Amino acid sequence: MATQRKWRLWRSGVFLAALAPLVLWGWQVANNAAGPEPGRYLLLNIGQGALWMLLLTLSLTPLTKLTRWKGFALIRRQLGLWTLAYAFLHMLSYVLFILALDWAMLGSELVKRPYIIVGMLALIGLGALGLTSNRWSMRRLGKRWKTLHRLAYPILGLVLLHFLWVVRADLGQWTMYAMVSALVMATRLPPVARMLPKLRQRLASAWFSSITRPL
């Protein structure tokens, strides 16, 4: 019972942490603290939030291998759904604040800004992963479920391309995201993935030695 309560508190804490940026940005807009273009402010921040959520979700598997802590695996689906929620809100912000619900503008926007198409492809992919992130889908799809959910990595590539197109005049921030993404993706390479448990053992051994060493 105590263990179940601990995991419920952990999931609740993750939920509140994922919700907090949206509450903060909404508060800033409501209090005129989001700059001269609050709609664009929400659009950009929520978009980056979606990228962070995706990176965090993809980092959970290597973190589980590195630490053997069950808590990371328990929030994988939750963070994946938060990624989808952020991505959907990013698209909704574009429709509301950039298009102003004027669908006639969409055709010209796609011609002028083809990165919108890339973003939509990423959103569709995230939607497919979100819809199948349940036990029923795992049973129905069998081995194909893992193949489908490996699409998270091409989706990350699409998101990075979308973001690069948006901020191409300032590559500093994009480079940071690209480096973090490369590190996360590198952990899925078979040689690196096999090395993670050994690294955990070495770190644990070094830590144990440090606390048992005589003063």
N, C-alpha and C positions, 0 to 999 in steps of 0.2 A: 504493500500500500504506500509506504513512504517513497519507494522508488517511482511508482506511478505519479505520485504528487510532484516529485522532483522533475520528471519529464514534462508534466503539464505546465509547471512553472517555467521551464526552459522554453517550451514552445510559445507560451504566452509572452515571455520576454522578447523572443525573436519577432513575434507578430507586432508588438508595440514598437520595437526598434525599426522595423520595416515601414510602419505607418508614420512614424515621427517626422521624416522629411516632408511628406505630403501635408501634414498638419502645419508644419513650419512655413512652407511655401504659401499655403492658403492663408495663413495668418498674415504673412508679409504683404500679400496682395490686398487683403481686406483692410490693412492699416497703411496703405500707400507707401510701403517700404520695399517695393519690388522694382523701382526704377520707372522710367517714362513709358515703358512698354510691358506692362504686367503679363499680358498674354504671351508674348515672346519669352519672357522670363520663365513662365511656367513650362512652356514648350521645351526650352533648352534644358532646364533643370530636371524635368521628369524624364526626358530622353536619356540624360546622363545617369539618372537613377536606375533606369532600365538596364543600362550597360553594367553598372555596378552590381545589380542584382544577378545578372547573368553570370558575371565573373565569380561572384560569391557562390552561386549554385554549382558552377563547374569546379570550384576549388574544394568542395566538400568531400568528394571521393578520395583525392590524394591526402587530404587532411585526416580522413578516417584511417587510411593505410599507415600514415605516419604516426598517428597517436593511438590508434585502436580505441578511440573514444566513441561510444555509440551515439552520443548526442549529435554529432555532425550528420550521421546518416538519417537520424529522425527528422531533421528539418529540410532534407533535400527537396521533397515534394512541395513543402510550404514555400520555400524560397523560389522554386520554379514557378509556382503559381503567382507569387509576387512579381516575378519578372514579367510574366504575361500581363498582369494588372498594370504595371508601370508602362509597358509598351502600348497597351490599349489606351491608357490615359494620355500618353504622348500623342497618339494619333488623334484622339478626341480633341486635344488642345489645338492641334493643327486645323481640324475641321471648324472648330468654334472661333478661334482667334485669328487665323490666317485666311481661311476661306470665308469665314463669317456665314457658314452654311450656304454659300453661293456655289452650288455644284457646277454651274456653267464655267467657273474659273478653273475647275480641276484639269480640263484638257490642256489649257495653256500652261498651267503650273507643271504638269508632267513633262511638257516639252522643254520648258525653261529649267526645270529642276528634276532631272531624271533620278536623283538620289531618293526621291519619294518612292519610286518603284522598288528600289532596293530595300527601303525601309518596310514597304508593304510585304515584300517577299519574306523578310525576317519575321514580321508579325504573323503572317500565315503559318510559318513554320513553328513559331512559339505556340500558336493556337492549337496546332496538331499535337504538339507535345503535351500541352495542358489538358486537352480532351482525353488523352490516353494515359494520363498519370494516375491511374487507379488500378486496383487489383483485378477488376473485371477485364480491363483491356490487356493486362499482363497475361491473364489466362487465355484470352481469345487469340492474341497475337503470338504467344509462345516465344520462340527464338527471334521472331521478327520484331518483337518489342524493343530489344536492345539495339537492333539495327536502326530502327526508327529514331530512338532517342540519342543515337550518335549524331543525328542531325544538329544537335546543339552546337557542335563545333563549326560546321559550315554556317550556321546561323550567326555565331559570333563573328565570323569573317564578314558576313553581310552587314552586321551592325557596325563593325569597324569601318567598312567601306562607306556606309551611309554617313557616319560621323566625320570621316575624312573629307567627304564632299561638302559637308556643312561648314567645317572650320578650316578649310584649306588655306586660308590666309594666316592662320596661327596654328602651327603644327606642334607647338610645345606640349599642349595638353593631350593632343591625340597620340603623340609619341609615348607619353606615360601610359595611356591605356593600352597601346599596342605592346609595350614591353611587359606589362602585367599579363596581358592575354597570351603572349608568347611563353611566359613562364608557366601559366596554368596549362596550356596545351602541351608543353614539353613534359609535364608530369604524367601524361597519358601515353607517352612513348614507352614501349615494352621495357627497354633497358632501364629507364628512369623509374618506371612503376615498380620494377623488381628491386630497385635499390632503396626505395622508401622504407620498407620494413627493416632493412639492415641499418639504415640511417637512424631509425628510431631506437634500435638496440644500442647503437654506438652512443647516441645522446643520453639514453637512460644509464648506460654504463658510466659515462663521464660524470653525470649528475650524482650517481651513487658514490663514485669515488671521491667526489668533491666534498660530500657531506660526511664521509667516514674517514677522511684524511685527518690525522692528528694535528692539533693546532701547534 
